[in-house]
């Protein structure tokens, strides 16, 4: 149950580690067993080779003995001498191979004894032949001692070879078992690795699914926030538009009140002053005071007219947009002392867009007089049938648009007013190279 408490990712890693350790252990065990088995096989082959050499050397010695006995010539003894020297070396090598094996060592002792007795019998017959004792060596040859010893050598050698064959088969069986164990180990490790891989894929799928669900939740939350932002933005835009409309309405109301009420009062006061002036023609001081009062009333009437035009330009409804902009440009040039160039094309658009264009140009000229330090200004209006472009530019000091605050130079108000009329406002400015306000508006509402 403790294993089940581990995370699945940890479990898959543990399974992979166990599989690697098991595979390493199986490979090491199989390597050691196979090494021992191969050593046994190699030793068995060496024993078989040495035993075969011993028997062959005994036969070669016997051949050399017979040739010497028949001819008496020393050159026929050479094979015997060579075989005897090799037999001792082969028996010594067998003794080294059998030093840790009791059964094989005993049989090798018996083989060595029979071999020595066989060699002694052959040595005695050749010595008798060399001494010229023909009857003696013929008698030795007629006995069965040599044949019996040779037969015993073959028997002992065959038994040792049989033991070597058994060791050889045991080594081959051990190699086969090691290979089988390796196959089982590889199969086990493959299964464990497959299980670990399945767990890993499952965990990866779960993590991916969890990540996708989290992304979906985040996307839903992001969409909800964007919808809320859009709703708030739309609400604020609608509110700002409403406030602008209310402002324009209030301006129109104030303009009418000033025109109707204050204008009537000032006009009546001016008429009363004129009547008093005609009656007081013989009083110079009074005439001078009345003249000064008349000038003050004229200034008040002019101020009233300018305030009314700022609040609600009457020229816009009476003379049209082009004339209103020309009047606005000339009055701005007279007040500021700047040279104003105008290139205005007639446009046929609704009253709301005309007021938007007028306010944009008015705000642009105000900003030029306050901030631009310019000597020239330009007002351009172009008509492209479906849309129109209005530009207000100057040759002033300019500014960095990216660093300007949203409310700087009244840009926010102009931008909102233009966008509320379904247009776009672009501000282009470089320090030292002036500023250009460009608005593109549709001629008709979409």
C-alpha positions, 0 to 999 in steps of 0.5 A, spaced: 500 500 500 505 504 501 507 503 493 500 506 491 501 512 495 507 514 491 505 519 485 505 515 479 511 518 476 515 516 481 512 509 481 514 509 473 521 511 475 522 506 481 520 501 476 525 503 471 530 503 476 528 496 478 528 493 471 535 496 470 538 493 476 535 486 475 538 486 468 545 488 470 544 483 476 542 478 471 547 480 466 553 479 471 550 473 474 550 470 466 557 473 465 560 469 471 557 462 469 558 463 462 565 464 464 566 458 468 563 454 463 567 456 457 573 455 462 571 448 463 569 447 456 576 450 454 580 445 459 576 439 457 578 440 450 585 441 452 585 434 456 582 431 450 588 434 446 593 432 451 590 425 452 590 424 444 597 426 444 599 421 449 596 415 446 599 418 439 606 418 442 606 411 445 604 409 438 610 413 435 614 410 440 612 403 439 613 404 432 620 406 433 621 400 437 619 395 432 623 399 427 629 398 431 628 391 433 627 389 426 633 393 423 638 394 429 639 401 426 640 407 431 636 412 426 630 408 427 630 409 434 629 417 433 621 416 433 622 413 440 626 418 443 622 424 441 615 420 443 618 419 450 620 426 451 613 429 449 610 423 453 613 426 459 611 434 457 604 431 456 603 428 462 606 434 466 600 438 463 595 433 464 597 433 472 597 441 472 590 441 469 587 435 474 591 438 480 584 440 483 580 434 481 581 428 485 578 423 481 581 425 474 588 425 478 587 418 480 586 416 473 591 420 471 596 416 476 594 410 473 595 412 466 602 415 468 604 408 471 601 404 465 605 408 460 611 408 464 611 400 464 609 400 457 615 405 456 620 401 460 618 394 457 620 398 450 626 400 453 628 393 455 627 390 449 631 395 445 637 395 450 637 387 449 637 388 442 643 393 442 646 388 446 645 383 441 641 378 446 636 376 440 633 371 444 632 375 450 628 381 446 624 376 442 622 373 448 620 379 451 616 381 445 612 374 445 610 376 452 603 379 453 606 385 458 606 390 452 599 389 449 596 389 456 599 395 458 597 398 452 590 396 453 590 399 460 593 406 457 587 406 452 582 404 457 585 409 462 585 415 457 578 413 454 575 414 461 579 421 462 576 423 455 569 420 458 570 425 464 572 431 459 566 429 455 562 430 461 565 436 463 564 439 456 557 437 456 556 440 463 559 447 460 555 447 454 549 446 459 551 451 463 552 456 457 545 454 455 542 456 462 545 462 462 543 464 455 536 462 457 536 466 464 539 472 460 533 471 455 528 471 461 531 477 464 531 481 458 523 479 457 522 481 464 526 487 464 522 489 457 515 487 461 517 492 467 520 497 462 513 497 458 509 497 464 513 503 467 512 506 460 505 505 460 505 509 467 509 514 464 504 515 458 498 515 463 501 520 467 503 525 462 496 524 459 493 526 465 498 532 466 497 534 459 489 534 460 490 537 467 494 543 463 489 543 458 483 544 463 487 549 466 488 553 460 481 552 458 479 555 465 484 561 464 482 562 457 474 562 459 477 567 465 481 571 460 475 571 455 470 573 461 475 579 463 475 581 456 468 581 455 467 585 461 473 590 459 469 591 453 462 592 456 466 597 461 469 600 455 463 601 451 459 604 457 465 609 458 465 611 451 457 611 451 457 615 458 463 620 455 459 621 448 453 622 453 457 627 457 459 631 450 452 631 448 450 634 454 456 639 454 454 641 447 447 642 449 448 646 455 453 650 451 447 651 446 442 653 452 447 658 455 449 661 448 441 662 447 440 665 454 446 669 453 444 672 446 436 672 448 437 675 456 444 678 456 444 681 449 437 684 450 439 687 457 446 690 454 442 693 448 437 696 452 442 699 456 445 702 450 439 705 448 438 708 454 445 711 454 443 714 447 437 717 450 441 720 456 446 723 451 441 726 447 438 730 453 445 732 456 448 735 450 449 741 454 453 737 460 460 736 457 462 731 463 456 727 463 457 726 455 464 724 456 461 719 462 456 716 457 461 716 451 465 711 456 459 707 458 457 706 451 464 703 449 464 699 455 457 696 453 460 695 446 465 691 449 460 687 453 456 686 447 463 683 443 465 679 449 458 676 449 458 675 442 465 671 442 463 667 448 456 665 444 461 663 438 465 659 443 459 655 446 455 654 440 458 657 433 452 660 430 456 661 423 456 653 423 448 653 422 448 659 419 454 659 414 456 652 413 462 648 416 467 651 411 465 659 412 465 657 420 473 654 419 475 660 415 472 665 421 475 661 426 482 661 423 482 668 422 480 670 429 485 665 431 490 669 427 488 676 429 489 673 437 495 669 436 499 673 431 500 667 427 500 666 420 494 661 418 494 657 411 487 654 410 485 649 404 478 647 405 474 643 400 466 643 401 463 637 404 456 635 405 455 631 412 451 632 418 451 637 423 454 632 428 460 631 424 460 638 422 461 640 430 466 634 431 470 637 425 469 644 428 471 642 435 477 638 433 480 644 429 478 649 435 482 644 440 488 644 435 489 651 434 488 652 442 493 647 443 498 650 438 497 657 441 499 654 448 504 649 447 507 649 440 511 656 440 510 656 432 510 661 427 505 658 422 499 653 422 495 650 417 488 647 416 486 643 411 480 639 409 479 634 403 473 631 401 473 624 398 466 623 397 465 617 402 470 620 407 473 626 409 480 628 412 481 634 416 488 636 418 491 641 423 499 642 423 504 647 425 511 648 425 512 648 432 517 645 437 513 638 437 513 633 442 515 625 443 508 622 442 510 615 445 511 619 452 505 623 452 500 622 457 493 620 454 490 627 457 496 631 454 494 637 449 487 635 450 488 629 445 484 624 449 478 629 448 479 630 441 480 622 440 474 620 443 470 625 439 472 623 433 472 616 434 464 617 437 463 620 430 466 613 427 472 616 425 480 615 427 485 620 429 492 620 428 497 624 431 504 625 428 510 629 431 517 629 432 521 634 437 523 640 433 519 639 427 512 641 429 505 637 430 500 634 425 493 632 427 489 628 422 482 626 423 479 621 418 471 621 418 466 618 414 461 623 410 455 619 413 454 614 419 455 607 417 
